[in-house]
Amino acid sequence: MFQKTDFWIGLAVGVVAGVFGYRFMQEREQQLAAMQAAAPVGELPIAELQRQKEELEDLIAAQEAKK
């Protein structure tokens, strides 16, 4: 069976991962709220469009590399 130490290590890793995931989601929500408040409906700033374009290009390159 599992040793007691394994349980505590697993619990600690899970807690740390949960904290980082929670902080990441909070930051993303704040960024999204700031973008929605800053830009009128239907319009995104050029910097945000460039960031999305680069992200899409990276995803396309990763997919092409898998083939």
CHARMM-style PDB file with segment names, atoms N, HN, CA, C and O in Angstrom:
ATOM      1  N   MET     1       0.834  -1.184   0.000  1.00  0.00      PROA
ATOM      2  CA  MET     1       0.000   0.000   0.000  1.00  0.00      PROA
ATOM      3  C   MET     1       0.883   1.253   0.000  1.00  0.00      PROA
ATOM      4  O   MET     1       2.109   1.165   0.055  1.00  0.00      PROA
ATOM      5  N   PHE     2       0.246   2.393  -0.061  1.00  0.00      PROA
ATOM      6  HN  PHE     2      -0.750   2.464  -0.105  1.00  0.00      PROA
ATOM      7  CA  PHE     2       0.992   3.654  -0.065  1.00  0.00      PROA
ATOM      8  C   PHE     2       1.519   3.977   1.323  1.00  0.00      PROA
ATOM      9  O   PHE     2       0.871   3.717   2.337  1.00  0.00      PROA
ATOM     10  N   GLN     3       2.690   4.539   1.336  1.00  0.00      PROA
ATOM     11  HN  GLN     3       3.216   4.751   0.512  1.00  0.00      PROA
ATOM     12  CA  GLN     3       3.233   4.976   2.626  1.00  0.00      PROA
ATOM     13  C   GLN     3       2.620   6.320   2.984  1.00  0.00      PROA
ATOM     14  O   GLN     3       2.113   7.029   2.114  1.00  0.00      PROA
ATOM     15  N   LYS     4       2.665   6.658   4.219  1.00  0.00      PROA
ATOM     16  HN  LYS     4       3.077   6.083   4.925  1.00  0.00      PROA
ATOM     17  CA  LYS     4       2.099   7.907   4.685  1.00  0.00      PROA
ATOM     18  C   LYS     4       2.801   9.103   4.040  1.00  0.00      PROA
ATOM     19  O   LYS     4       2.162  10.117   3.761  1.00  0.00      PROA
ATOM     20  N   THR     5       4.103   8.994   3.802  1.00  0.00      PROA
ATOM     21  HN  THR     5       4.623   8.170   4.028  1.00  0.00      PROA
ATOM     22  CA  THR     5       4.882  10.074   3.191  1.00  0.00      PROA
ATOM     23  C   THR     5       4.383  10.370   1.784  1.00  0.00      PROA
ATOM     24  O   THR     5       4.291  11.532   1.387  1.00  0.00      PROA
ATOM     25  N   ASP     6       4.059   9.324   1.029  1.00  0.00      PROA
ATOM     26  HN  ASP     6       4.133   8.380   1.352  1.00  0.00      PROA
ATOM     27  CA  ASP     6       3.552   9.523  -0.333  1.00  0.00      PROA
ATOM     28  C   ASP     6       2.259  10.325  -0.335  1.00  0.00      PROA
ATOM     29  O   ASP     6       2.050  11.174  -1.202  1.00  0.00      PROA
ATOM     30  N   PHE     7       1.407  10.060   0.620  1.00  0.00      PROA
ATOM     31  HN  PHE     7       1.577   9.371   1.324  1.00  0.00      PROA
ATOM     32  CA  PHE     7       0.154  10.798   0.716  1.00  0.00      PROA
ATOM     33  C   PHE     7       0.411  12.281   0.929  1.00  0.00      PROA
ATOM     34  O   PHE     7      -0.184  13.119   0.252  1.00  0.00      PROA
ATOM     35  N   TRP     8       1.296  12.614   1.868  1.00  0.00      PROA
ATOM     36  HN  TRP     8       1.780  11.933   2.419  1.00  0.00      PROA
ATOM     37  CA  TRP     8       1.565  14.009   2.190  1.00  0.00      PROA
ATOM     38  C   TRP     8       2.260  14.732   1.040  1.00  0.00      PROA
ATOM     39  O   TRP     8       1.998  15.911   0.800  1.00  0.00      PROA
ATOM     40  N   ILE     9       3.134  14.040   0.335  1.00  0.00      PROA
ATOM     41  HN  ILE     9       3.347  13.083   0.529  1.00  0.00      PROA
ATOM     42  CA  ILE     9       3.791  14.643  -0.834  1.00  0.00      PROA
ATOM     43  C   ILE     9       2.753  14.918  -1.916  1.00  0.00      PROA
ATOM     44  O   ILE     9       2.742  15.996  -2.509  1.00  0.00      PROA
ATOM     45  N   GLY    10       1.894  13.961  -2.168  1.00  0.00      PROA
ATOM     46  HN  GLY    10       1.903  13.085  -1.686  1.00  0.00      PROA
ATOM     47  CA  GLY    10       0.845  14.140  -3.168  1.00  0.00      PROA
ATOM     48  C   GLY    10      -0.108  15.256  -2.795  1.00  0.00      PROA
ATOM     49  O   GLY    10      -0.523  16.042  -3.647  1.00  0.00      PROA
ATOM     50  N   LEU    11      -0.453  15.323  -1.527  1.00  0.00      PROA
ATOM     51  HN  LEU    11      -0.116  14.685  -0.835  1.00  0.00      PROA
ATOM     52  CA  LEU    11      -1.342  16.389  -1.054  1.00  0.00      PROA
ATOM     53  C   LEU    11      -0.687  17.755  -1.239  1.00  0.00      PROA
ATOM     54  O   LEU    11      -1.333  18.702  -1.687  1.00  0.00      PROA
ATOM     55  N   ALA    12       0.596  17.857  -0.893  1.00  0.00      PROA
ATOM     56  HN  ALA    12       1.121  17.088  -0.528  1.00  0.00      PROA
ATOM     57  CA  ALA    12       1.310  19.132  -1.029  1.00  0.00      PROA
ATOM     58  C   ALA    12       1.400  19.549  -2.495  1.00  0.00      PROA
ATOM     59  O   ALA    12       1.194  20.719  -2.820  1.00  0.00      PROA
ATOM     60  N   VAL    13       1.702  18.611  -3.372  1.00  0.00      PROA
ATOM     61  HN  VAL    13       1.869  17.661  -3.109  1.00  0.00      PROA
ATOM     62  CA  VAL    13       1.791  18.921  -4.803  1.00  0.00      PROA
ATOM     63  C   VAL    13       0.430  19.379  -5.320  1.00  0.00      PROA
ATOM     64  O   VAL    13       0.352  20.334  -6.093  1.00  0.00      PROA
ATOM     65  N   GLY    14      -0.630  18.715  -4.906  1.00  0.00      PROA
ATOM     66  HN  GLY    14      -0.566  17.940  -4.278  1.00  0.00      PROA
ATOM     67  CA  GLY    14      -1.972  19.101  -5.332  1.00  0.00      PROA
ATOM     68  C   GLY    14      -2.361  20.488  -4.849  1.00  0.00      PROA
ATOM     69  O   GLY    14      -2.976  21.256  -5.590  1.00  0.00      PROA
ATOM     70  N   VAL    15      -2.011  20.811  -3.621  1.00  0.00      PROA
ATOM     71  HN  VAL    15      -1.512  20.188  -3.020  1.00  0.00      PROA
ATOM     72  CA  VAL    15      -2.335  22.130  -3.080  1.00  0.00      PROA
ATOM     73  C   VAL    15      -1.573  23.214  -3.829  1.00  0.00      PROA
ATOM     74  O   VAL    15      -2.144  24.247  -4.178  1.00  0.00      PROA
ATOM     75  N   VAL    16      -0.281  22.984  -4.079  1.00  0.00      PROA
ATOM     76  HN  VAL    16       0.183  22.144  -3.795  1.00  0.00      PROA
ATOM     77  CA  VAL    16       0.530  23.976  -4.799  1.00  0.00      PROA
ATOM     78  C   VAL    16      -0.022  24.176  -6.206  1.00  0.00      PROA
ATOM     79  O   VAL    16      -0.151  25.309  -6.670  1.00  0.00      PROA
ATOM     80  N   ALA    17      -0.348  23.073  -6.885  1.00  0.00      PROA
ATOM     81  HN  ALA    17      -0.243  22.153  -6.508  1.00  0.00      PROA
ATOM     82  CA  ALA    17      -0.904  23.185  -8.237  1.00  0.00      PROA
ATOM     83  C   ALA    17      -2.236  23.927  -8.212  1.00  0.00      PROA
ATOM     84  O   ALA    17      -2.511  24.728  -9.105  1.00  0.00      PROA
ATOM     85  N   GLY    18      -3.052  23.676  -7.218  1.00  0.00      PROA
ATOM     86  HN  GLY    18      -2.829  23.025  -6.492  1.00  0.00      PROA
ATOM     87  CA  GLY    18      -4.332  24.366  -7.100  1.00  0.00      PROA
ATOM     88  C   GLY    18      -4.164  25.859  -6.878  1.00  0.00      PROA
ATOM     89  O   GLY    18      -4.900  26.662  -7.451  1.00  0.00      PROA
ATOM     90  N   VAL    19      -3.202  26.233  -6.050  1.00  0.00      PROA
ATOM     91  HN  VAL    19      -2.604  25.580  -5.584  1.00  0.00      PROA
ATOM     92  CA  VAL    19      -2.957  27.649  -5.780  1.00  0.00      PROA
ATOM     93  C   VAL    19      -2.496  28.357  -7.040  1.00  0.00      PROA
ATOM     94  O   VAL    19      -2.987  29.439  -7.363  1.00  0.00      PROA
ATOM     95  N   PHE    20      -1.546  27.746  -7.761  1.00  0.00      PROA
ATOM     96  HN  PHE    20      -1.147  26.867  -7.499  1.00  0.00      PROA
ATOM     97  CA  PHE    20      -1.065  28.377  -8.989  1.00  0.00      PROA
ATOM     98  C   PHE    20      -2.169  28.458 -10.039  1.00  0.00      PROA
ATOM     99  O   PHE    20      -2.281  29.463 -10.740  1.00  0.00      PROA
ATOM    100  N   GLY    21      -2.975  27.419 -10.154  1.00  0.00      PROA
ATOM    101  HN  GLY    21      -2.883  26.602  -9.585  1.00  0.00      PROA
ATOM    102  CA  GLY    21      -4.084  27.445 -11.098  1.00  0.00      PROA
ATOM    103  C   GLY    21      -5.093  28.517 -10.755  1.00  0.00      PROA
ATOM    104  O   GLY    21      -5.595  29.211 -11.640  1.00  0.00      PROA
ATOM    105  N   TYR    22      -5.395  28.658  -9.467  1.00  0.00      PROA
ATOM    106  HN  TYR    22      -4.987  28.095  -8.748  1.00  0.00      PROA
ATOM    107  CA  TYR    22      -6.337  29.683  -9.023  1.00  0.00      PROA
ATOM    108  C   TYR    22      -5.801  31.076  -9.327  1.00  0.00      PROA
ATOM    109  O   TYR    22      -6.540  31.929  -9.819  1.00  0.00      PROA
ATOM    110  N   ARG    23      -4.519  31.315  -9.040  1.00  0.00      PROA
ATOM    111  HN  ARG    23      -3.919  30.622  -8.641  1.00  0.00      PROA
ATOM    112  CA  ARG    23      -3.918  32.628  -9.299  1.00  0.00      PROA
ATOM    113  C   ARG    23      -3.914  32.925 -10.803  1.00  0.00      PROA
ATOM    114  O   ARG    23      -4.175  34.057 -11.211  1.00  0.00      PROA
ATOM    115  N   PHE    24      -3.620  31.917 -11.625  1.00  0.00      PROA
ATOM    116  HN  PHE    24      -3.408  30.998 -11.294  1.00  0.00      PROA
ATOM    117  CA  PHE    24      -3.616  32.099 -13.074  1.00  0.00      PROA
ATOM    118  C   PHE    24      -5.006  32.491 -13.565  1.00  0.00      PROA
ATOM    119  O   PHE    24      -5.142  33.407 -14.376  1.00  0.00      PROA
ATOM    120  N   MET    25      -6.029  31.810 -13.084  1.00  0.00      PROA
ATOM    121  HN  MET    25      -5.919  31.066 -12.425  1.00  0.00      PROA
ATOM    122  CA  MET    25      -7.396  32.116 -13.512  1.00  0.00      PROA
ATOM    123  C   MET    25      -7.808  33.515 -13.054  1.00  0.00      PROA
ATOM    124  O   MET    25      -8.490  34.225 -13.793  1.00  0.00      PROA
ATOM    125  N   GLN    26      -7.411  33.916 -11.863  1.00  0.00      PROA
ATOM    126  HN  GLN    26      -6.857  33.339 -11.262  1.00  0.00      PROA
ATOM    127  CA  GLN    26      -7.741  35.256 -11.377  1.00  0.00      PROA
ATOM    128  C   GLN    26      -7.085  36.321 -12.254  1.00  0.00      PROA
ATOM    129  O   GLN    26      -7.716  37.326 -12.584  1.00  0.00      PROA
ATOM    130  N   GLU    27      -5.823  36.108 -12.635  1.00  0.00      PROA
ATOM    131  HN  GLU    27      -5.310  35.292 -12.367  1.00  0.00      PROA
ATOM    132  CA  GLU    27      -5.135  37.068 -13.503  1.00  0.00      PROA
ATOM    133  C   GLU    27      -5.809  37.151 -14.861  1.00  0.00      PROA
ATOM    134  O   GLU    27      -5.975  38.242 -15.407  1.00  0.00      PROA
ATOM    135  N   ARG    28      -6.199  36.010 -15.409  1.00  0.00      PROA
ATOM    136  HN  ARG    28      -6.064  35.124 -14.966  1.00  0.00      PROA
ATOM    137  CA  ARG    28      -6.873  36.001 -16.713  1.00  0.00      PROA
ATOM    138  C   ARG    28      -8.220  36.731 -16.641  1.00  0.00      PROA
ATOM    139  O   ARG    28      -8.578  37.457 -17.568  1.00  0.00      PROA
ATOM    140  N   GLU    29      -8.953  36.547 -15.565  1.00  0.00      PROA
ATOM    141  HN  GLU    29      -8.662  35.958 -14.812  1.00  0.00      PROA
ATOM    142  CA  GLU    29     -10.222  37.247 -15.401  1.00  0.00      PROA
ATOM    143  C   GLU    29     -10.015  38.753 -15.326  1.00  0.00      PROA
ATOM    144  O   GLU    29     -10.789  39.519 -15.901  1.00  0.00      PROA
ATOM    145  N   GLN    30      -8.968  39.179 -14.618  1.00  0.00      PROA
ATOM    146  HN  GLN    30      -8.340  38.557 -14.152  1.00  0.00      PROA
ATOM    147  CA  GLN    30      -8.672  40.604 -14.518  1.00  0.00      PROA
ATOM    148  C   GLN    30      -8.277  41.172 -15.875  1.00  0.00      PROA
ATOM    149  O   GLN    30      -8.697  42.272 -16.233  1.00  0.00      PROA
ATOM    150  N   GLN    31      -7.464  40.424 -16.639  1.00  0.00      PROA
ATOM    151  HN  GLN    31      -7.123  39.530 -16.348  1.00  0.00      PROA
ATOM    152  CA  GLN    31      -7.075  40.884 -17.970  1.00  0.00      PROA
ATOM    153  C   GLN    31      -8.295  40.999 -18.870  1.00  0.00      PROA
ATOM    154  O   GLN    31      -8.434  41.976 -19.606  1.00  0.00      PROA
ATOM    155  N   LEU    32      -9.170  40.020 -18.817  1.00  0.00      PROA
ATOM    156  HN  LEU    32      -9.057  39.227 -18.219  1.00  0.00      PROA
ATOM    157  CA  LEU    32     -10.374  40.033 -19.649  1.00  0.00      PROA
ATOM    158  C   LEU    32     -11.277  41.203 -19.270  1.00  0.00      PROA
ATOM    159  O   LEU    32     -11.823  41.876 -20.144  1.00  0.00      PROA
ATOM    160  N   ALA    33     -11.436  41.445 -17.979  1.00  0.00      PROA
ATOM    161  HN  ALA    33     -10.992  40.898 -17.268  1.00  0.00      PROA
ATOM    162  CA  ALA    33     -12.268  42.559 -17.531  1.00  0.00      PROA
ATOM    163  C   ALA    33     -11.672  43.892 -17.969  1.00  0.00      PROA
ATOM    164  O   ALA    33     -12.402  44.801 -18.366  1.00  0.00      PROA
ATOM    165  N   ALA    34     -10.358  44.010 -17.900  1.00  0.00      PROA
ATOM    166  HN  ALA    34      -9.765  43.272 -17.578  1.00  0.00      PROA
ATOM    167  CA  ALA    34      -9.699  45.246 -18.327  1.00  0.00      PROA
ATOM    168  C   ALA    34      -9.866  45.456 -19.830  1.00  0.00      PROA
ATOM    169  O   ALA    34     -10.086  46.582 -20.275  1.00  0.00      PROA
ATOM    170  N   MET    35      -9.764  44.397 -20.605  1.00  0.00      PROA
ATOM    171  HN  MET    35      -9.584  43.482 -20.243  1.00  0.00      PROA
ATOM    172  CA  MET    35      -9.927  44.513 -22.061  1.00  0.00      PROA
ATOM    173  C   MET    35     -11.355  44.905 -22.403  1.00  0.00      PROA
ATOM    174  O   MET    35     -11.575  45.744 -23.276  1.00  0.00      PROA
ATOM    175  N   GLN    36     -12.320  44.312 -21.732  1.00  0.00      PROA
ATOM    176  HN  GLN    36     -12.142  43.630 -21.022  1.00  0.00      PROA
ATOM    177  CA  GLN    36     -13.716  44.615 -22.026  1.00  0.00      PROA
ATOM    178  C   GLN    36     -14.063  46.046 -21.630  1.00  0.00      PROA
ATOM    179  O   GLN    36     -14.850  46.704 -22.311  1.00  0.00      PROA
ATOM    180  N   ALA    37     -13.491  46.522 -20.550  1.00  0.00      PROA
ATOM    181  HN  ALA    37     -12.852  45.987 -19.997  1.00  0.00      PROA
ATOM    182  CA  ALA    37     -13.774  47.884 -20.109  1.00  0.00      PROA
ATOM    183  C   ALA    37     -13.074  48.911 -20.989  1.00  0.00      PROA
ATOM    184  O   ALA    37     -13.596  50.007 -21.193  1.00  0.00      PROA
ATOM    185  N   ALA    38     -11.902  48.573 -21.510  1.00  0.00      PROA
ATOM    186  HN  ALA    38     -11.478  47.683 -21.344  1.00  0.00      PROA
ATOM    187  CA  ALA    38     -11.107  49.522 -22.280  1.00  0.00      PROA
ATOM    188  C   ALA    38     -11.589  49.646 -23.729  1.00  0.00      PROA
ATOM    189  O   ALA    38     -11.540  50.730 -24.310  1.00  0.00      PROA
ATOM    190  N   ALA    39     -12.042  48.561 -24.296  1.00  0.00      PROA
ATOM    191  HN  ALA    39     -12.082  47.681 -23.824  1.00  0.00      PROA
ATOM    192  CA  ALA    39     -12.405  48.575 -25.715  1.00  0.00      PROA
ATOM    193  C   ALA    39     -13.921  48.615 -25.877  1.00  0.00      PROA
ATOM    194  O   ALA    39     -14.645  47.934 -25.151  1.00  0.00      PROA
ATOM    195  N   PRO    40     -14.401  49.417 -26.834  1.00  0.00      PROA
ATOM    196  CA  PRO    40     -15.830  49.390 -27.138  1.00  0.00      PROA
ATOM    197  C   PRO    40     -16.225  48.011 -27.680  1.00  0.00      PROA
ATOM    198  O   PRO    40     -15.381  47.247 -28.148  1.00  0.00      PROA
ATOM    199  N   VAL    41     -17.487  47.720 -27.608  1.00  0.00      PROA
ATOM    200  HN  VAL    41     -18.173  48.340 -27.227  1.00  0.00      PROA
ATOM    201  CA  VAL    41     -17.976  46.430 -28.066  1.00  0.00      PROA
ATOM    202  C   VAL    41     -17.639  46.253 -29.542  1.00  0.00      PROA
ATOM    203  O   VAL    41     -17.916  47.132 -30.358  1.00  0.00      PROA
ATOM    204  N   GLY    42     -17.042  45.119 -29.878  1.00  0.00      PROA
ATOM    205  HN  GLY    42     -16.817  44.405 -29.215  1.00  0.00      PROA
ATOM    206  CA  GLY    42     -16.709  44.820 -31.260  1.00  0.00      PROA
ATOM    207  C   GLY    42     -15.357  45.341 -31.710  1.00  0.00      PROA
ATOM    208  O   GLY    42     -14.953  45.068 -32.841  1.00  0.00      PROA
ATOM    209  N   GLU    43     -14.648  46.074 -30.880  1.00  0.00      PROA
ATOM    210  HN  GLU    43     -14.976  46.296 -29.962  1.00  0.00      PROA
ATOM    211  CA  GLU    43     -13.343  46.597 -31.255  1.00  0.00      PROA
ATOM    212  C   GLU    43     -12.299  46.160 -30.236  1.00  0.00      PROA
ATOM    213  O   GLU    43     -12.502  46.284 -29.028  1.00  0.00      PROA
ATOM    214  N   LEU    44     -11.179  45.647 -30.739  1.00  0.00      PROA
ATOM    215  HN  LEU    44     -11.014  45.546 -31.720  1.00  0.00      PROA
ATOM    216  CA  LEU    44     -10.064  45.272 -29.885  1.00  0.00      PROA
ATOM    217  C   LEU    44      -8.874  46.156 -30.219  1.00  0.00      PROA
ATOM    218  O   LEU    44      -8.708  46.564 -31.368  1.00  0.00      PROA
ATOM    219  N   PRO    45      -8.049  46.455 -29.228  1.00  0.00      PROA
ATOM    220  CA  PRO    45      -6.857  47.249 -29.513  1.00  0.00      PROA
ATOM    221  C   PRO    45      -5.894  46.472 -30.426  1.00  0.00      PROA
ATOM    222  O   PRO    45      -5.879  45.241 -30.430  1.00  0.00      PROA
ATOM    223  N   ILE    46      -5.104  47.210 -31.186  1.00  0.00      PROA
ATOM    224  HN  ILE    46      -5.116  48.210 -31.182  1.00  0.00      PROA
ATOM    225  CA  ILE    46      -4.160  46.597 -32.124  1.00  0.00      PROA
ATOM    226  C   ILE    46      -3.197  45.673 -31.397  1.00  0.00      PROA
ATOM    227  O   ILE    46      -2.877  44.599 -31.908  1.00  0.00      PROA
ATOM    228  N   ALA    47      -2.730  46.060 -30.227  1.00  0.00      PROA
ATOM    229  HN  ALA    47      -2.990  46.932 -29.812  1.00  0.00      PROA
ATOM    230  CA  ALA    47      -1.781  45.223 -29.477  1.00  0.00      PROA
ATOM    231  C   ALA    47      -2.398  43.865 -29.143  1.00  0.00      PROA
ATOM    232  O   ALA    47      -1.722  42.840 -29.236  1.00  0.00      PROA
ATOM    233  N   GLU    48      -3.664  43.849 -28.760  1.00  0.00      PROA
ATOM    234  HN  GLU    48      -4.213  44.682 -28.685  1.00  0.00      PROA
ATOM    235  CA  GLU    48      -4.334  42.594 -28.443  1.00  0.00      PROA
ATOM    236  C   GLU    48      -4.512  41.745 -29.695  1.00  0.00      PROA
ATOM    237  O   GLU    48      -4.341  40.528 -29.642  1.00  0.00      PROA
ATOM    238  N   LEU    49      -4.847  42.355 -30.800  1.00  0.00      PROA
ATOM    239  HN  LEU    49      -4.986  43.345 -30.844  1.00  0.00      PROA
ATOM    240  CA  LEU    49      -4.984  41.616 -32.054  1.00  0.00      PROA
ATOM    241  C   LEU    49      -3.649  41.011 -32.477  1.00  0.00      PROA
ATOM    242  O   LEU    49      -3.605  39.875 -32.948  1.00  0.00      PROA
ATOM    243  N   GLN    50      -2.563  41.761 -32.311  1.00  0.00      PROA
ATOM    244  HN  GLN    50      -2.599  42.684 -31.929  1.00  0.00      PROA
ATOM    245  CA  GLN    50      -1.227  41.255 -32.642  1.00  0.00      PROA
ATOM    246  C   GLN    50      -0.876  40.069 -31.754  1.00  0.00      PROA
ATOM    247  O   GLN    50      -0.321  39.079 -32.230  1.00  0.00      PROA
ATOM    248  N   ARG    51      -1.198  40.162 -30.459  1.00  0.00      PROA
ATOM    249  HN  ARG    51      -1.649  40.966 -30.071  1.00  0.00      PROA
ATOM    250  CA  ARG    51      -0.909  39.071 -29.526  1.00  0.00      PROA
ATOM    251  C   ARG    51      -1.678  37.813 -29.928  1.00  0.00      PROA
ATOM    252  O   ARG    51      -1.126  36.712 -29.915  1.00  0.00      PROA
ATOM    253  N   GLN    52      -2.950  37.979 -30.284  1.00  0.00      PROA
ATOM    254  HN  GLN    52      -3.398  38.873 -30.295  1.00  0.00      PROA
ATOM    255  CA  GLN    52      -3.758  36.840 -30.702  1.00  0.00      PROA
ATOM    256  C   GLN    52      -3.232  36.243 -32.001  1.00  0.00      PROA
ATOM    257  O   GLN    52      -3.222  35.024 -32.172  1.00  0.00      PROA
ATOM    258  N   LYS    53      -2.797  37.104 -32.914  1.00  0.00      PROA
ATOM    259  HN  LYS    53      -2.805  38.094 -32.776  1.00  0.00      PROA
ATOM    260  CA  LYS    53      -2.250  36.635 -34.188  1.00  0.00      PROA
ATOM    261  C   LYS    53      -1.002  35.798 -33.947  1.00  0.00      PROA
ATOM    262  O   LYS    53      -0.850  34.728 -34.536  1.00  0.00      PROA
ATOM    263  N   GLU    54      -0.107  36.277 -33.086  1.00  0.00      PROA
ATOM    264  HN  GLU    54      -0.231  37.146 -32.607  1.00  0.00      PROA
ATOM    265  CA  GLU    54       1.119  35.541 -32.795  1.00  0.00      PROA
ATOM    266  C   GLU    54       0.807  34.211 -32.116  1.00  0.00      PROA
ATOM    267  O   GLU    54       1.448  33.199 -32.401  1.00  0.00      PROA
ATOM    268  N   GLU    55      -0.173  34.215 -31.223  1.00  0.00      PROA
ATOM    269  HN  GLU    55      -0.693  35.037 -30.992  1.00  0.00      PROA
ATOM    270  CA  GLU    55      -0.558  32.979 -30.551  1.00  0.00      PROA
ATOM    271  C   GLU    55      -1.107  31.968 -31.554  1.00  0.00      PROA
ATOM    272  O   GLU    55      -0.782  30.782 -31.489  1.00  0.00      PROA
ATOM    273  N   LEU    56      -1.936  32.438 -32.474  1.00  0.00      PROA
ATOM    274  HN  LEU    56      -2.200  33.401 -32.526  1.00  0.00      PROA
ATOM    275  CA  LEU    56      -2.478  31.546 -33.503  1.00  0.00      PROA
ATOM    276  C   LEU    56      -1.381  31.015 -34.423  1.00  0.00      PROA
ATOM    277  O   LEU    56      -1.393  29.842 -34.796  1.00  0.00      PROA
ATOM    278  N   GLU    57      -0.437  31.877 -34.788  1.00  0.00      PROA
ATOM    279  HN  GLU    57      -0.427  32.830 -34.485  1.00  0.00      PROA
ATOM    280  CA  GLU    57       0.670  31.429 -35.633  1.00  0.00      PROA
ATOM    281  C   GLU    57       1.501  30.367 -34.924  1.00  0.00      PROA
ATOM    282  O   GLU    57       1.957  29.415 -35.557  1.00  0.00      PROA
ATOM    283  N   ASP    58       1.702  30.520 -33.605  1.00  0.00      PROA
ATOM    284  HN  ASP    58       1.331  31.293 -33.091  1.00  0.00      PROA
ATOM    285  CA  ASP    58       2.442  29.529 -32.844  1.00  0.00      PROA
ATOM    286  C   ASP    58       1.682  28.201 -32.820  1.00  0.00      PROA
ATOM    287  O   ASP    58       2.288  27.138 -32.962  1.00  0.00      PROA
ATOM    288  N   LEU    59       0.362  28.257 -32.643  1.00  0.00      PROA
ATOM    289  HN  LEU    59      -0.129  29.120 -32.528  1.00  0.00      PROA
ATOM    290  CA  LEU    59      -0.436  27.049 -32.638  1.00  0.00      PROA
ATOM    291  C   LEU    59      -0.406  26.351 -34.000  1.00  0.00      PROA
ATOM    292  O   LEU    59      -0.327  25.125 -34.066  1.00  0.00      PROA
ATOM    293  N   ILE    60      -0.469  27.118 -35.070  1.00  0.00      PROA
ATOM    294  HN  ILE    60      -0.533  28.114 -35.016  1.00  0.00      PROA
ATOM    295  CA  ILE    60      -0.413  26.565 -36.419  1.00  0.00      PROA
ATOM    296  C   ILE    60       0.934  25.890 -36.646  1.00  0.00      PROA
ATOM    297  O   ILE    60       0.996  24.785 -37.186  1.00  0.00      PROA
ATOM    298  N   ALA    61       2.014  26.553 -36.234  1.00  0.00      PROA
ATOM    299  HN  ALA    61       1.965  27.451 -35.796  1.00  0.00      PROA
ATOM    300  CA  ALA    61       3.351  25.968 -36.407  1.00  0.00      PROA
ATOM    301  C   ALA    61       3.489  24.677 -35.604  1.00  0.00      PROA
ATOM    302  O   ALA    61       4.113  23.723 -36.070  1.00  0.00      PROA
ATOM    303  N   ALA    62       2.921  24.640 -34.417  1.00  0.00      PROA
ATOM    304  HN  ALA    62       2.414  25.415 -34.039  1.00  0.00      PROA
ATOM    305  CA  ALA    62       2.992  23.424 -33.593  1.00  0.00      PROA
ATOM    306  C   ALA    62       2.222  22.279 -34.252  1.00  0.00      PROA
ATOM    307  O   ALA    62       2.672  21.133 -34.243  1.00  0.00      PROA
ATOM    308  N   GLN    63       1.059  22.600 -34.825  1.00  0.00      PROA
ATOM    309  HN  GLN    63       0.694  23.531 -34.833  1.00  0.00      PROA
ATOM    310  CA  GLN    63       0.275  21.564 -35.508  1.00  0.00      PROA
ATOM    311  C   GLN    63       1.002  21.044 -36.747  1.00  0.00      PROA
ATOM    312  O   GLN    63       0.991  19.843 -37.014  1.00  0.00      PROA
ATOM    313  N   GLU    64       1.627  21.933 -37.495  1.00  0.00      PROA
ATOM    314  HN  GLU    64       1.636  22.909 -37.278  1.00  0.00      PROA
ATOM    315  CA  GLU    64       2.352  21.542 -38.683  1.00  0.00      PROA
ATOM    316  C   GLU    64       3.582  20.716 -38.327  1.00  0.00      PROA
ATOM    317  O   GLU    64       3.970  19.825 -39.083  1.00  0.00      PROA
ATOM    318  N   ALA    65       4.194  21.004 -37.190  1.00  0.00      PROA
ATOM    319  HN  ALA    65       3.879  21.728 -36.577  1.00  0.00      PROA
ATOM    320  CA  ALA    65       5.371  20.258 -36.762  1.00  0.00      PROA
ATOM    321  C   ALA    65       5.017  18.824 -36.374  1.00  0.00      PROA
ATOM    322  O   ALA    65       5.849  17.923 -36.477  1.00  0.00      PROA
ATOM    323  N   LYS    66       3.792  18.621 -35.932  1.00  0.00      PROA
ATOM    324  HN  LYS    66       3.116  19.353 -35.848  1.00  0.00      PROA
ATOM    325  CA  LYS    66       3.340  17.267 -35.540  1.00  0.00      PROA
ATOM    326  C   LYS    66       3.161  16.369 -36.758  1.00  0.00      PROA
ATOM    327  O   LYS    66       3.277  15.147 -36.655  1.00  0.00      PROA
ATOM    328  N   LYS    67       2.879  16.971 -37.912  1.00  0.00      PROA
ATOM    329  HN  LYS    67       2.785  17.963 -37.996  1.00  0.00      PROA
ATOM    330  CA  LYS    67       2.589  16.178 -39.119  1.00  0.00      PROA
ATOM    331  C   LYS    67       3.825  15.570 -39.691  1.00  0.00      PROA
ATOM    332  OT1 LYS    67       3.758  14.874 -40.704  1.00  0.00      PROA
TER     333      LYS     67
END
